[in-house]
Each structure stands twice: as structure tokens, then as C-alpha cells.
Amino acid sequence: MSTHEPPADRDDSPAPTGADSPSRSAAVSTVPAEPEVVPAEPGAELAAGAGAGTGAGAESESEPVEGDADEPVRSRSRDLLLLAGICLLTLLLVNAFVARPFAVPSASMENTLLTGDRLIANQLAYSFGGHPQRGDVVVFDGTGSFRREPAEPAGFGDGLRGLARDLGLAPAGDSVYVKRVIGVGGDRVTSTGPGARITVNGVPIDESSYLAPGDEPSNVPFDVVVPAGELWVMGDHRSASRDSRDHLGEPGGGFVPESKVIGRAEWVVYPVGHWHSLDRPASFAATGGTGGHGDQR
């Protein structure tokens, strides 16, 4: 990601034109000229000078030129290595701060996400003051909400593994989840159990566009108010999902802090036959104006 010029004359002086002007080869000779040995004709002196120019002196100048023949190859190799390094660094930065790939480990989000799907999470979706909205599919760290905090503080090795996960160089681990946001801070989310829709601030939500076929909105009755800065999340395959409903009695109350959200799931990119974007369902538009931070945008 070098050019060579022919070697210049060493003294840049004009070529001698007569007997009174010594030749350049005589000027650099290591053998002093004897006064009594003088060529009879100027032409002979010029011929001797020309001959010296094609002798050992010229040969010594040609050697570096021959050695420089490999320089373009080395230069191209350096450029390629530099380009590869820049590409790798760019990829790592994108993984860490912009868009990060994840593999879906379970069936809890079927049929929106299938086991083994690869999705891309937009890590800038909620930057600069943004918040998750009802209906978003989010990837989050469940430590402290869906999983207990580790008993011992993280060591140096844990920090390295965490950095590798952030850069996309290691699997996300079993503390990372993907669920759909049903309620945001300030919302009241309720369910009366089988046969009834979930309501958000009193508005029934039509979830038929994404619920797994045959699933009820919830077999478990609940009535919660989502604390500010937290989320109520559920899987689309309700009968196979351990979500906020399953953690109601735990210290976190089943709520996920917004600060634990890694990003919004935007696209399924693998396998190709299941490639699609993850758009917010239109049914959540009915909750507009009912409260919660989602009404601020």
C-alpha cells in the first residue's frame, strides 16, 4: 500500500573537453599520475577516461541497482500487511462499538429467530439519549437480572475474556439473551392468564404477527409496573421462553436495566434462506400516548 532513479554523477561536473582538463576517472584514481607519462594525443586521454568509466568503477555502481530489483516486491508485501492490519482493526472497532454478530442459542424467540440463526445487533441504536421501545428485539446481558451476579469479583482472565467477547473474538457466553421488549419504564404490563391478551397501560396488544403458532400470550398471570430505566421483556415462543415472568420473585423482579442492553437486533444474516430485518410490529403503535419513555420520541 518506490521508485528508483539512475545513480547521478558523483560531482555533476561537465565532461572534459581537452588535454588541459583531467578526466573524472583520473580525479578519483588512487594511483597518482606521473608527469612524464602523458598521452601524446588528447583523444587517447579521452579514450582512457571512457575506458575507466566502463571498468571497476562502473561495475561497483551497478551492484546496488541489481540489488534493488527485489525492493518493489518487499514494498508490495509491506503494503499488503498494512492493509490487512487496517482491515482487521476496522472490523474489531465495528464489532466493539457499531454492529456485533450473535448466534441464537435456543428456541425462545421462534419463529422470529430460529435456533442457530446469526443476527446483527445495532449497538448505536440507543446511543445519544435513545431508549428501547415497545416491540424492539434486544440483545442484553442478563447478569444481575436473569442470572445472579458472580460470587467473586472478576479477575484479570475474566476481563480478557470479556474484552474478547466485546470485540467479537469469543462467543457471547451464557449470560447474553435476546428477547422482545413488551414494557418500558413507567408502563403497567398485565396478563390475566390463558386466553387473554397482554395489556400495556390498559391497551390490549395484538401479538399474532410474531407469537409462535399455538402459543398463548401468557399462561402466567401477572401485573407489574416497570421501574424507570428498566424493561419488561418476553420471548416470542412463550411456552419455551424463560423471560421476565420467570424472574418475578428474584431480586431484579424480572426487569432488565436499560444499561445492560447491548444493542437492538436489526437483521438475521444467516442462513441465507432466513435472511430478514427485525422490524418493530405495528401493533405496538396502539400504545402511543399511554405513558412510559417510549412516548418521548
C-alpha positions as CSV (number, residue, x, y, z in Angstrom):
1,M,0.0,0.0,0.0
2,S,9.1,3.2,-4.6
3,T,10.6,4.5,-7.4
4,H,14.2,4.3,-8.3
5,E,16.3,6.8,-10.2
6,P,19.5,6.0,-12.0
7,P,22.6,6.9,-10.0
8,A,23.6,10.5,-10.6
9,D,27.1,11.7,-11.5
10,R,29.2,12.0,-8.4
11,D,30.4,15.6,-8.9
12,D,27.9,16.8,-11.6
13,S,30.9,18.5,-13.4
14,P,30.9,18.7,-17.2
15,A,32.9,16.2,-19.2
16,P,36.5,17.3,-20.1
17,T,36.9,18.9,-23.4
18,G,40.7,19.0,-23.9
19,A,44.2,18.0,-22.8
20,D,44.2,20.6,-20.0
21,S,41.1,19.1,-18.4
22,P,41.7,16.0,-16.4
23,S,39.2,13.1,-16.8
24,R,36.8,12.2,-13.9
25,S,38.3,8.8,-13.7
26,A,41.7,10.4,-13.1
27,A,40.3,12.5,-10.4
28,V,39.1,9.5,-8.3
29,S,42.1,7.3,-9.1
30,T,44.1,6.1,-6.2
31,V,47.3,6.0,-8.2
32,P,49.0,9.4,-8.6
33,A,49.8,10.3,-12.3
34,E,53.4,10.6,-13.2
35,P,54.2,13.9,-15.0
36,E,56.4,12.2,-17.6
37,V,53.6,9.7,-18.6
38,V,51.3,11.9,-20.7
39,P,49.3,10.7,-23.6
40,A,50.6,12.1,-26.9
41,E,47.2,12.9,-28.2
42,P,44.1,14.3,-26.4
43,G,42.0,11.7,-27.9
44,A,43.9,9.0,-26.2
45,E,43.3,10.6,-22.8
46,L,39.6,10.8,-23.5
47,A,39.6,7.2,-24.6
48,A,41.3,6.2,-21.4
49,G,38.8,8.1,-19.4
50,A,35.9,6.4,-21.2
51,G,37.6,3.0,-20.6
52,A,37.8,3.7,-16.9
53,G,34.2,4.6,-16.8
54,T,33.3,1.1,-18.0
55,G,35.7,-0.7,-15.7
56,A,35.6,-1.4,-12.0
57,G,34.1,1.9,-11.0
58,A,31.1,1.5,-13.2
59,E,30.7,-2.1,-12.1
60,S,30.7,-1.1,-8.4
61,E,27.9,1.4,-9.2
62,S,25.8,-1.2,-10.9
63,E,25.7,-3.6,-8.0
64,P,23.2,-1.6,-5.8
65,V,20.9,-1.3,-8.9
66,E,20.8,-5.0,-9.3
67,G,20.2,-5.5,-5.6
68,D,17.2,-3.0,-5.7
69,A,15.3,-5.3,-8.0
70,D,13.6,-7.0,-5.0
71,E,12.6,-3.8,-3.4
72,P,9.3,-3.4,-5.2
73,V,8.3,-6.9,-4.1
74,R,9.2,-6.1,-0.4
75,S,7.3,-2.8,-0.7
76,R,4.2,-4.5,-2.0
77,S,4.3,-7.1,0.8
78,R,4.6,-4.3,3.4
79,D,1.6,-2.5,1.8
80,L,-0.5,-5.7,1.8
81,L,0.3,-6.3,5.5
82,L,-0.5,-2.8,6.4
83,L,-3.8,-3.0,4.5
84,A,-4.7,-6.3,6.3
85,G,-3.9,-4.7,9.6
86,I,-6.1,-1.7,8.9
87,C,-9.0,-4.0,7.8
88,L,-8.6,-6.1,11.0
89,L,-8.6,-3.1,13.2
90,T,-11.6,-1.6,11.5
91,L,-13.5,-4.9,11.9
92,L,-12.7,-5.1,15.6
93,L,-13.8,-1.5,16.2
94,V,-17.1,-2.1,14.3
95,N,-17.7,-5.2,16.4
96,A,-17.0,-3.4,19.6
97,F,-18.9,-0.2,19.0
98,V,-21.2,-0.4,16.0
99,A,-22.6,-3.7,14.9
100,R,-22.0,-7.0,16.6
101,P,-22.9,-10.5,15.5
102,F,-24.6,-13.1,17.7
103,A,-25.8,-16.6,17.4
104,V,-29.3,-17.6,18.6
105,P,-28.8,-20.5,21.1
106,S,-32.4,-21.6,21.8
107,A,-36.0,-21.7,20.5
108,S,-37.3,-19.0,22.9
109,M,-37.8,-16.5,20.0
110,E,-39.3,-18.8,17.4
111,N,-40.5,-18.2,14.8
112,T,-38.9,-14.8,14.6
113,L,-35.5,-16.2,15.4
114,L,-34.6,-19.9,14.9
115,T,-32.0,-21.8,16.8
116,G,-28.7,-21.3,15.0
117,D,-29.6,-18.0,13.3
118,R,-26.9,-15.4,13.2
119,L,-28.2,-11.9,13.8
120,I,-26.6,-8.4,13.8
121,A,-27.2,-6.1,16.8
122,N,-27.0,-2.4,16.2
123,Q,-25.0,-1.1,19.2
124,L,-25.7,2.6,18.3
125,A,-29.5,2.2,18.2
126,Y,-29.9,3.7,21.7
127,S,-26.9,5.9,21.8
128,F,-27.1,9.7,22.2
129,G,-30.1,9.6,24.6
130,G,-32.2,7.0,22.9
131,H,-34.2,4.3,24.7
132,P,-35.5,0.8,23.7
133,Q,-39.1,1.0,22.6
134,R,-42.0,-1.5,23.0
135,G,-41.8,-4.2,20.3
136,D,-38.0,-3.9,19.8
137,V,-36.0,-7.1,19.8
138,V,-33.0,-6.5,22.0
139,V,-29.8,-8.3,23.0
140,F,-28.8,-7.8,26.6
141,D,-26.5,-9.0,29.4
142,G,-28.8,-10.8,31.9
143,T,-26.2,-10.7,34.7
144,G,-28.0,-9.3,37.8
145,S,-31.5,-9.8,36.3
146,F,-31.8,-13.2,34.6
147,R,-28.6,-14.5,36.2
148,R,-27.1,-13.9,39.6
149,E,-24.0,-11.7,39.9
150,P,-20.9,-13.8,40.2
151,A,-19.9,-14.5,43.9
152,E,-16.3,-13.5,43.3
153,P,-15.1,-10.3,41.6
154,A,-13.9,-10.6,38.0
155,G,-10.2,-11.4,37.7
156,F,-7.7,-10.5,35.0
157,G,-8.6,-13.6,32.9
158,D,-12.3,-12.7,33.1
159,G,-11.6,-9.2,32.0
160,L,-9.7,-10.5,28.9
161,R,-12.5,-12.9,28.1
162,G,-15.0,-10.0,28.4
163,L,-12.9,-7.8,26.1
164,A,-12.6,-10.7,23.5
165,R,-16.4,-11.0,23.6
166,D,-16.9,-7.3,23.1
167,L,-14.6,-7.4,20.1
168,G,-16.4,-10.4,18.6
169,L,-13.4,-12.7,19.1
170,A,-15.1,-15.0,21.5
171,P,-18.6,-16.4,21.9
172,A,-21.1,-14.1,23.8
173,G,-21.4,-16.6,26.7
174,D,-24.5,-17.9,28.5
175,S,-25.3,-14.6,30.2
176,V,-26.4,-12.9,26.9
177,Y,-30.1,-13.1,25.9
178,V,-32.3,-12.0,23.1
179,K,-36.0,-11.1,23.9
180,R,-38.7,-8.7,22.8
181,V,-39.4,-5.5,24.8
182,I,-43.1,-5.5,26.0
183,G,-42.9,-2.7,28.5
184,V,-40.6,0.2,29.1
185,G,-40.0,2.4,32.2
186,G,-43.3,3.7,33.6
187,D,-45.5,1.1,31.8
188,R,-48.0,-1.1,33.6
189,V,-48.0,-4.5,32.0
190,T,-50.7,-7.1,32.9
191,S,-51.9,-10.5,31.9
192,T,-54.9,-12.5,33.3
193,G,-53.5,-15.8,32.0
194,P,-54.5,-18.2,29.2
195,G,-57.0,-16.9,26.6
196,A,-56.3,-13.2,27.2
197,R,-54.1,-10.7,25.6
198,I,-51.3,-8.9,27.4
199,T,-52.2,-5.2,28.1
200,V,-49.8,-2.3,28.2
201,N,-51.2,0.7,30.1
202,G,-54.7,-0.8,29.6
203,V,-54.3,-1.3,25.8
204,P,-54.5,-5.0,24.6
205,I,-51.7,-5.9,22.3
206,D,-52.3,-8.0,19.2
207,E,-49.2,-10.3,19.1
208,S,-50.5,-12.7,16.4
209,S,-47.9,-11.4,13.9
210,Y,-44.9,-12.8,15.9
211,L,-46.1,-15.3,18.5
212,A,-45.1,-18.9,17.8
213,P,-48.1,-20.8,16.4
214,G,-50.3,-22.3,19.1
215,D,-48.8,-20.2,21.9
216,E,-50.9,-18.1,24.3
217,P,-49.7,-14.6,25.1
218,S,-49.0,-15.8,28.6
219,N,-50.1,-18.8,30.6
220,V,-48.9,-17.0,33.7
221,P,-51.0,-14.1,35.2
222,F,-49.0,-11.0,36.3
223,D,-49.5,-7.3,37.0
224,V,-46.3,-5.2,37.1
225,V,-45.2,-1.6,36.8
226,V,-41.9,-1.3,35.1
227,P,-39.4,0.9,37.0
228,A,-37.8,3.9,35.3
229,G,-34.7,2.9,33.3
230,E,-35.7,-0.8,33.1
231,L,-37.5,-3.1,30.7
232,W,-40.1,-5.9,30.8
233,V,-39.1,-8.5,28.1
234,M,-40.6,-11.7,26.8
235,G,-39.7,-14.3,24.2
236,D,-41.9,-14.8,21.1
237,H,-42.1,-18.6,21.8
238,R,-43.9,-18.0,25.1
239,S,-44.2,-21.7,26.0
240,A,-40.5,-22.2,25.6
241,S,-39.1,-18.9,26.9
242,R,-37.8,-18.1,30.4
243,D,-38.2,-14.4,30.4
244,S,-39.3,-11.6,32.8
245,R,-42.3,-13.7,34.0
246,D,-39.9,-16.4,35.4
247,H,-37.9,-14.0,37.5
248,L,-40.7,-12.1,39.2
249,G,-39.7,-13.3,42.7
250,E,-36.0,-12.7,42.3
251,P,-34.0,-9.6,43.4
252,G,-34.3,-7.9,40.0
253,G,-38.0,-8.6,39.8
254,G,-37.7,-9.8,36.2
255,F,-36.8,-6.4,34.9
256,V,-33.8,-5.7,32.8
257,P,-31.8,-2.5,33.2
258,E,-31.5,-0.5,30.0
259,S,-27.8,-0.1,30.8
260,K,-27.5,-3.9,30.2
261,V,-28.8,-3.7,26.7
262,I,-26.0,-4.4,24.2
263,G,-28.0,-3.4,21.1
264,R,-31.1,-3.7,19.1
265,A,-31.4,-6.8,16.9
266,E,-31.7,-5.5,13.3
267,W,-31.0,-8.3,10.8
268,V,-30.9,-12.0,10.5
269,V,-27.9,-12.6,8.2
270,Y,-27.6,-16.4,8.3
271,P,-28.7,-18.8,7.0
272,V,-29.5,-17.1,3.7
273,G,-32.9,-18.6,3.5
274,H,-33.9,-16.9,6.8
275,W,-32.4,-13.5,5.9
276,H,-34.7,-10.7,7.1
277,S,-34.9,-7.5,9.0
278,L,-36.4,-7.4,12.5
279,D,-38.9,-4.5,12.4
280,R,-41.0,-3.2,15.2
281,P,-44.5,-4.7,15.0
282,A,-47.2,-2.2,14.0
283,S,-49.4,-3.5,16.9
284,F,-47.4,-1.5,19.5
285,A,-48.4,1.8,17.8
286,A,-51.7,1.4,19.7
287,T,-49.9,2.1,23.0
288,G,-48.7,5.5,21.8
289,G,-49.6,8.3,24.3
290,T,-50.3,5.9,27.2
291,G,-47.1,6.7,29.2
292,G,-43.6,5.4,29.5
293,H,-40.5,6.8,27.9
294,G,-41.5,5.4,24.6
295,D,-43.8,8.4,24.2
296,Q,-40.9,10.9,24.3
297,R,-39.9,10.1,20.7
